[in-house]
């Protein structure tokens, strides 16, 4: 009887653990000023969750289409890594005003600014109950900017080492829209915290390339901004703690 009772308790514990693993919801918001587009979707650990359609919205902005792909990894030290791809489409679906992809560490119940570019912000929140307190450290923040004269194109990511990040923006109308793209790969850090940020950046208007560059910048979390030329423009980046 004791053995049977122990097996029953074990099965109940495994079932509860599985339920907790399946019980996560990712709430994603894309914000620009007063415009907010949001969607919440169940995101079981180890499975991709996807959405394509009209999101919830508020703030009086135009109706848009949202494409969202998420993949939630198993908890480690109370934090969960989320892989994401997000796209917000406008009237011309071939020219979405905002696209981003990357990875972010989430603490349940705490919204995180995963990516931002050109006035758009992608904010994610993991809803669910974690076992115990979070002991792990959340990722850092990368701030970048492409400056061309008086015009600048900022992009910010919550980042993890050795993971890739990117953002694409379309602006303007007519036959020659402006397209901005930035891709980042922060390498692992040395003992003193220094790491190399690999980057590629592109700015085009129609078929004309206004700025283009790629290379590496040595960064230190909490240190100053480093810059490099990108055609007639300047690309700069810094890492925040």
N, C-alpha and C positions, 0 to 999 in steps of 0.2 A: 504493500500500500504506500509506503514511504517513497519507493522508487516511482510508482505511478504518479503520486502527487508531485514529485520533483519534476517529472517529465511534463506534467500539465503546466506547472509554473514556467518552465523553460519555453514551452510553446506560446504561452501568453506573452512572455517577455519579447520573444522574437516577433510576434505579431504586432505588438505595440511599437517596437523599433521600426518595423517595416512601415507601419502607418505614419510614424513621424517622418520617415524618409520620403514618403509619398505626399506629405502634407504641406509642401512649400508652394508659395505663390509669389511670382515676380510681378511687381507693379512698376511699369515703365512710363515715364513722362517725357515728352519733348516740349520744351518751353522756349518761346521767343517773346520777350516783353509780356504783354497781357495774354498772348495766345498760349493755350495749353492743350496738348493732345495726349491722352493717356489710355493705357490698356493694362489689365491685370490678367495673367494667365497662370494656370497650374503648371509647375515645373518640377516634375519628379527628378530625384537625383539620378544621374547617369542616362538621361533621356533628353533628346532635343525637343523643345516646345516651339511652335511656330504660330504666327498670326499674320494674316494679310487681309486688310479690309478697312472700313471706316472706324476709327477709334472714337472714344468719348472725347468731347471737347468743351472748352469754355473760354470766354474772353473775347468772343466776337470775331475770331479769325475765319478765313475761308475754309470750306470743307476740304479735307485732305485724306489721302490713303496712307496707312501705316503698314510697313512690313517689319516684322520683328522675329528674330530667331535667337533662342537662348539655350544654353546647355549648362546645367548646374552640377558641380562636382561634389563629392562627399565631403562632409565637414572635417576640418583639421584645426584643432585648438580653438574650436568654437566659431570659426570663420568658414565661409563657403565661397569658392571661386565660381564666378559666372562668366562664361564666354558669351559674347553678344554680337549681333549684327542688327543694325537698325537703319531704316530708310523712311523718310517722310516725303511723299510725292505731292507735287502740286498739280496744276491744270495740265502741264506737259510732263507726262510720266517719265519721259526720257531725260528730263532735266530736273531731278529731285533737288530741292533747295538744301537738303541735309542728309548726309549718309555718314555712318561711323561704325567701326568695329574694333573689338579689343577684348580684354579680360579685366575683371575687377573683383576684389575681395569684398565680401559683404558680411556684415554683422546683422543678424535678424532684428528687424524693427528700426534700423537706422538708414535713412535715405543717403545715397552717395551720388555725387556728381561724377558720373563715369566719363563723360566726354562733353566738350563744348567747342564750338567753332562758329565764327561769324555771327554771333548773337544768339545762336541756337544752343540749348542745353539739353543733354540727355541724362536724366536722373532715374536711378533704379533703387528699389527698396525690396528687400526680401521679407516676406510675411510668413510667419510660422514660429514654432517654439524650438529653441535649441537646448540641448542637454548641457547643463553647467554653464559657467561664465566663459566668455571669450578670452583666451590667453594669448592668441596670436596677434601679430602687429598687422594692421591694414597697410596697403601699399602706399607709395608716395604719390606725388603729383608732378607732372611735367607741364610746364608752360612754354609754349613756342609762339613765334610771331614772324610773319613775313612782312617786311616794311618796304613799300615802294613809294618813295616821296612822302606825301602826307597821308597816304592810305596804308593801313595795316590790316593783316589777316591773322588774327590770333587763333590758337587752338590749344586746348588744355585736356589732359587725360589723367585719370587716376591709373597708375601703372604698376606692373609687376616686372621684375627683371626677366630678360630673355623671352619676352612676349612681344608680338607685333601689334601696332596700333595705326589706324588711319582714319582720315576724315575727308569728305569730298563735298564741296558746295557749288551750286549753280546759282547765278544771279543775273539780273537783267532780262530783257525780252528781245524779240526779233530773231533775226537769223544768226546773230553773233553774240550768244550769251557768254558771260564770263565764268570760267571754271577754275576753282582753287582746289588743290589736292596736297595733302601732307601725309607722309608715311614715316613711322618711327619704330626703332628697335633698340630699347635700352639694354645694353649688355650687363652681365653680372658685375658686381663691384669688387674692387680690390680691398685689402685690409683697411686702408684709410678711408674707404667709402667712395673713392673716385670710380667712375664708370664711363664708358664710351657710349654716346648716343649716336646710332646710325640713323641718318635721315635722308629723305628724298622729298623735294617740294617742287610744285609746278603751278604756274598761273598762266592761263590762256584766255584770249578773247577771240572767239571764233576760231580761225585756224592760226592766228598769230600767237606766238609764245612770248609772253611778257616777262616771265621769270622762270628760271629752272636751275636746280642745283641738287647736289647730293654729296654726302661726305660723313664725317664723324666729328663730334664735339665732346671734349672731356668735361664731365660735370661732377659736381659734388653736392649731395643733398644739403640744402641750406646755404649753398654758396652763391656766387654771383652769376650773372647772365653771360653766356658765351655766344659769339656771333661769327658768321661766315658769309661771304658774298654769294648771291644767287642771281647771276646776270647783273642787271642794273639795280637789283634790290638787295636787301640784307635779311638773312634768316638768323634768328637768335633763339636760344633756349636756356632754361634754367630748371633745376630740380628742387622742389620743396620737400620738406620733411613730412 
